[in-house]
Amino acid sequence: MTDQLAALTTIFTEFYYWVTVVLMFLIHVGFCMYEVGASRYKHHQHTLMKNTMLIPLVTVTWFLFGWWIYWAFPTGPGLAPSIMNESTALITDDSAFSATWYTATSELMAINLGDHISGVFWAAFLLFSWTAASIVSGAIIERITTFAFGILAIAIGSVFWVIDAAWGWHFDGWMLKLLGYHDAYASGVIHAIAGGFALGVLMVLGPRIGKFSSSGEPRNIGPRNPWLVTIGLFLIYTGFWGFYAACNIPIFDLGPEYGMEGISYWTATNIYVTPTTLSGITFNFLMSLSGGLLAGYWIAKGDPFWTYSSGLAGIICASAGNDLYHPIQAMIIGMIGVVISYKLHYWVERKFKIDDAVGAVAVHGYAGFIGLVICGFVLNGYPSSGYSVGAMWDGTTYATINPLGQFLGALIMFVVLGLIPGYIIAKVLNGMGKLRIPREAEIAGLDYEIMETAKDDEKAVASATR
């Protein structure tokens, strides 16, 4: 009977993560529609192709080295001893997450029939990677080369966000242990870092032609297809359900982890193995979404583009602590994040002439940063991880959630691993003349450039076959 229950638990977990991947795919569909709806007609094909090609680029690089980074660097530069050893039964030769997870059971087989978890868990993290790259994509539409975006997508999708996940999302992460960092649904781990990375790129890339007048006043380049924007954002909301579920462990025995030897206590947990429930996060997801929409409608005076985007910002701001918040807290935190992010967006635009085409830095970066900081105050003293209970490393416990740790964590996510790498990579690409499309191509439209390239290719083929 025990074996049957274990088999059912394994199959349930495999199917659970598979479903989250399917739902999260809608996030990417939503980003495609959202960005095309926000861009001008002459750039539509390029915008779609840019979003399409990040899928193979990030997927292949994630398979080759991104996933490895997550498991290889949780302790950072040796800042905290690891708990990943056989004595804790966390990593063994038979573990689904060991370095040999991909090994087949036979030389003639490519599928490991003994493993039901790694592939779907790998895919869930892969969809997080796509999301990080898509966030950057929206901010820089209508002026970046396809080559440059490919490099940036690989950098944020398969390197930098993975480092921050290893540090601040992994159960062995040094930020949990030393800072008490807590970010259950990725206010910082995906959103703040991608927003910061996008800001770093925008600082080098510069504004779209015509965005600012000769006197420096910003012009509004509104969405060309509000219907696509609306549907795209609703698809992102829908996919975010899968995102939240993928950040959970569906069924986990907390008895041994909480010092209750011989007692089983099965529940869902967040990624830190801290108890939560799908019921609880459903309350908080919907309340933070509603708070964001209400605040966005008010602060933007009914502007549809910002109202829909603010729903997303509300969720992102509350995500750091939505495993533990009361629903009213989630709503209020979402509202606060939206108001501050909206104000910051226009202040940065005017002050520094930053042209964030879809408000991605505000919705993801600023809202994520603010959410981390608020979490430190609201959840001050709560366990940062399920491994906070009991002596798990070096004879001491993990640090608890605290304001300073969350603020430092927000800086690491947004600035250290986000803005600085984005700025440096963009600088290098710009120095090579590979970052921005020529002025004449931008005026004519990126789709025109694609069509002209296709015509040149057709002529070359025709010439070669004569």
Backbone hydrogen bonds, N-H to C=O, Kabsch-Sander energy under -0.5 kcal/mol:
donor,donor_aa,acceptor,acceptor_aa,energy
5,L,1,M,-2.4
6,A,2,T,-2.5
7,A,3,D,-2.4
8,L,4,Q,-2.5
9,T,5,L,-2.6
10,T,6,A,-2.2
11,I,7,A,-2.7
12,F,8,L,-2.8
13,T,9,T,-2.4
14,E,10,T,-2.5
15,F,11,I,-2.5
16,Y,12,F,-2.6
17,Y,13,T,-2.2
18,W,14,E,-1.9
19,V,15,F,-2.4
20,T,16,Y,-1.7
21,V,17,Y,-1.9
22,V,18,W,-1.9
23,L,19,V,-2.4
24,M,20,T,-2.6
25,F,21,V,-1.6
26,L,22,V,-0.6
26,L,23,L,-1.3
27,I,24,M,-1.2
28,H,24,M,-0.9
29,V,25,F,-1.8
30,G,26,L,-2.8
31,F,27,I,-2.5
32,C,28,H,-2.2
33,M,29,V,-2.2
34,Y,30,G,-2.9
35,E,31,F,-2.7
36,V,32,C,-2.2
37,G,33,M,-2.5
38,A,34,Y,-1.4
39,S,35,E,-1.5
43,H,40,R,-2.4
44,H,41,Y,-1.5
47,T,43,H,-2.3
48,L,44,H,-2.4
49,M,45,Q,-2.8
50,K,46,H,-2.6
51,N,47,T,-1.9
52,T,48,L,-2.2
53,M,49,M,-2.8
54,L,50,K,-1.0
55,I,52,T,-1.3
57,L,53,M,-1.8
58,V,54,L,-2.5
59,T,55,I,-2.2
60,V,56,P,-2.4
61,T,57,L,-1.7
62,W,58,V,-2.5
63,F,59,T,-2.1
64,L,60,V,-2.2
65,F,61,T,-2.7
66,G,61,T,-1.9
67,W,62,W,-2.3
69,I,65,F,-1.9
70,Y,66,G,-1.4
71,W,67,W,-1.3
72,A,68,W,-1.6
73,F,69,I,-1.9
76,G,73,F,-1.5
78,G,76,G,-1.9
79,L,75,T,-1.9
80,A,75,T,-0.7
85,N,83,I,-1.6
88,T,85,N,-1.0
89,A,86,E,-0.9
90,L,85,N,-1.2
91,I,85,N,-0.7
95,S,92,T,-1.5
98,S,95,S,-1.4
101,W,98,S,-1.5
103,T,100,T,-1.7
105,T,111,I,-0.6
109,M,106,S,-1.6
113,L,111,I,-1.0
115,D,112,N,-1.7
116,H,114,G,-0.5
121,F,117,I,-2.5
122,W,118,S,-3.1
123,A,119,G,-2.1
124,A,120,V,-2.0
125,F,121,F,-1.9
126,L,122,W,-2.1
127,L,123,A,-2.3
128,F,124,A,-1.3
129,S,125,F,-1.9
130,W,126,L,-2.3
131,T,127,L,-2.0
132,A,128,F,-2.2
133,A,129,S,-2.1
134,S,130,W,-2.7
135,I,131,T,-2.2
136,V,132,A,-1.4
137,S,133,A,-2.1
138,G,134,S,-1.8
139,A,135,I,-1.0
140,I,136,V,-1.0
140,I,137,S,-0.5
141,I,138,G,-1.0
143,R,140,I,-0.9
144,I,140,I,-0.7
145,T,435,L,-2.3
148,A,434,K,-0.5
149,F,145,T,-2.2
150,G,146,T,-2.2
151,I,147,F,-1.9
152,L,148,A,-2.5
153,A,149,F,-3.0
154,I,150,G,-2.0
155,A,151,I,-2.2
156,I,152,L,-2.6
157,G,153,A,-2.6
158,S,154,I,-2.4
159,V,155,A,-0.9
160,F,155,A,-2.7
161,W,156,I,-1.4
163,I,159,V,-2.0
164,D,160,F,-2.0
165,A,161,W,-2.0
166,A,162,V,-2.3
167,W,163,I,-2.0
168,G,164,D,-2.9
169,W,165,A,-2.3
170,H,165,A,-1.8
173,G,170,H,-2.1
174,W,74,P,-2.5
175,M,167,W,-1.6
176,L,167,W,-0.7
176,L,173,G,-0.5
177,K,173,G,-1.5
178,L,174,W,-2.8
179,L,174,W,-0.5
179,L,175,M,-1.2
180,G,175,M,-0.8
180,G,176,L,-0.7
181,Y,175,M,-2.0
184,A,320,A,-2.1
185,Y,319,S,-1.4
186,A,183,D,-1.7
190,I,186,A,-0.8
191,H,186,A,-1.6
192,A,187,S,-1.4
193,I,188,G,-1.8
194,A,190,I,-1.6
195,G,191,H,-2.6
196,G,192,A,-2.6
197,F,193,I,-2.6
198,A,194,A,-2.4
199,L,195,G,-2.1
200,G,196,G,-2.2
201,V,197,F,-2.0
202,L,198,A,-2.6
203,M,199,L,-1.9
204,V,200,G,-0.7
204,V,201,V,-1.0
205,L,201,V,-3.0
206,G,202,L,-2.1
211,K,208,R,-2.2
213,S,217,E,-2.7
216,G,213,S,-1.9
219,R,211,K,-3.8
221,I,219,R,-0.7
222,G,220,N,-0.9
224,R,37,G,-1.1
225,N,37,G,-2.5
229,V,225,N,-1.9
230,T,226,P,-2.6
231,I,227,W,-2.7
232,G,228,L,-2.9
233,L,229,V,-2.4
234,F,230,T,-2.1
235,L,231,I,-2.2
236,I,232,G,-1.9
237,Y,233,L,-2.6
238,T,234,F,-2.2
239,G,235,L,-2.9
240,F,236,I,-1.8
241,W,237,Y,-0.7
241,W,238,T,-1.3
242,G,238,T,-0.8
243,F,239,G,-1.8
244,Y,240,F,-2.7
245,A,241,W,-2.3
246,A,242,G,-2.6
247,C,243,F,-1.1
247,C,244,Y,-0.7
248,N,245,A,-1.6
249,I,269,T,-2.7
252,F,267,T,-2.3
254,L,252,F,-0.9
254,L,265,Y,-3.0
258,Y,254,L,-1.9
258,Y,255,G,-0.6
259,G,256,P,-1.6
260,M,255,G,-2.9
261,E,259,G,-1.2
263,I,260,M,-1.9
267,T,252,F,-1.9
269,T,249,I,-2.2
270,N,274,T,-2.4
271,I,247,C,-0.8
273,V,270,N,-1.9
276,T,268,A,-2.0
281,I,277,T,-2.1
282,T,278,L,-1.5
283,F,279,S,-1.8
284,N,280,G,-2.0
285,F,281,I,-2.5
286,L,282,T,-2.0
287,M,283,F,-2.2
288,S,284,N,-2.4
289,L,285,F,-2.2
290,S,286,L,-2.3
291,G,287,M,-2.6
292,G,288,S,-2.2
293,L,289,L,-2.3
294,L,290,S,-2.5
295,A,291,G,-2.4
296,G,292,G,-2.6
297,Y,293,L,-2.5
298,W,294,L,-1.8
299,I,295,A,-3.1
300,A,296,G,-2.3
301,K,298,W,-1.1
302,G,297,Y,-2.6
303,D,300,A,-1.1
307,T,303,D,-2.2
308,Y,304,P,-2.6
309,S,305,F,-2.0
310,S,306,W,-2.2
311,G,307,T,-1.2
312,L,308,Y,-1.1
313,A,309,S,-2.1
314,G,310,S,-2.6
315,I,311,G,-1.6
316,I,312,L,-2.4
317,C,313,A,-2.6
318,A,314,G,-1.7
319,S,315,I,-1.1
320,A,316,I,-0.5
321,G,318,A,-1.0
322,N,318,A,-0.5
322,N,319,S,-0.7
324,L,321,G,-2.3
325,Y,321,G,-2.1
330,A,326,H,-2.4
331,M,327,P,-2.0
332,I,328,I,-2.4
333,I,329,Q,-2.9
334,G,330,A,-2.1
335,M,331,M,-1.9
336,I,332,I,-2.6
337,G,333,I,-2.5
338,V,334,G,-1.7
339,V,335,M,-2.1
340,I,336,I,-2.2
341,S,337,G,-2.4
342,Y,338,V,-2.6
343,K,339,V,-2.0
344,L,340,I,-2.6
345,H,341,S,-2.4
346,Y,342,Y,-1.6
347,W,343,K,-1.9
348,V,344,L,-2.9
349,E,345,H,-2.1
350,R,346,Y,-2.0
351,K,347,W,-2.8
352,F,348,V,-2.5
353,K,349,E,-1.0
354,I,348,V,-0.7
355,D,353,K,-0.5
356,D,354,I,-0.9
357,A,139,A,-1.7
357,A,355,D,-0.9
359,G,356,D,-0.9
363,V,359,G,-2.9
364,H,360,A,-2.4
365,G,360,A,-1.0
365,G,361,V,-0.5
366,Y,361,V,-2.6
367,A,362,A,-2.0
368,G,364,H,-1.4
369,F,365,G,-2.4
370,I,366,Y,-2.7
371,G,367,A,-2.4
372,L,368,G,-1.8
373,V,369,F,-1.9
374,I,370,I,-2.7
375,C,371,G,-2.0
376,G,372,L,-1.4
377,F,373,V,-0.9
377,F,374,I,-0.8
378,V,374,I,-2.6
379,L,375,C,-2.5
380,N,377,F,-0.8
381,G,401,I,-3.3
382,Y,379,L,-2.4
384,S,399,A,-0.6
386,G,272,Y,-2.5
387,Y,272,Y,-0.6
388,S,385,S,-1.8
389,V,386,G,-1.0
390,G,388,S,-0.7
392,M,390,G,-0.9
392,M,396,T,-1.0
393,W,396,T,-1.5
396,T,393,W,-2.5
399,A,177,K,-1.6
401,I,382,Y,-3.0
406,Q,402,N,-2.1
407,F,403,P,-2.3
408,L,404,L,-2.8
409,G,405,G,-2.3
410,A,406,Q,-2.3
411,L,407,F,-2.1
412,I,408,L,-2.3
413,M,409,G,-2.5
414,F,410,A,-2.9
415,V,411,L,-2.1
416,V,411,L,-1.8
417,L,412,I,-2.6
419,L,414,F,-2.8
420,I,415,V,-2.6
422,G,418,G,-2.2
423,Y,419,L,-2.5
424,I,420,I,-2.5
425,I,421,P,-2.7
426,A,422,G,-2.0
427,K,423,Y,-2.3
428,V,424,I,-2.3
429,L,425,I,-2.5
430,N,426,A,-2.6
431,G,427,K,-2.4
432,M,428,V,-1.5
433,G,430,N,-1.3
434,K,429,L,-2.8
435,L,429,L,-0.7
437,I,143,R,-2.0
442,E,438,P,-2.2
443,I,439,R,-2.2
444,A,440,E,-2.3
445,G,441,A,-2.5
447,D,42,K,-2.5
449,E,445,G,-1.3
450,I,446,L,-1.9
451,M,447,D,-2.4
452,E,448,Y,-2.5
453,T,449,E,-2.2
454,A,450,I,-2.2
455,K,451,M,-2.3
456,D,452,E,-2.3
457,D,453,T,-2.2
458,E,454,A,-2.3
459,K,455,K,-2.4
460,A,456,D,-2.3
461,V,457,D,-2.4
462,A,458,E,-2.6
463,S,459,K,-2.6
464,A,460,A,-2.0
465,T,461,V,-1.4
466,R,463,S,-0.8
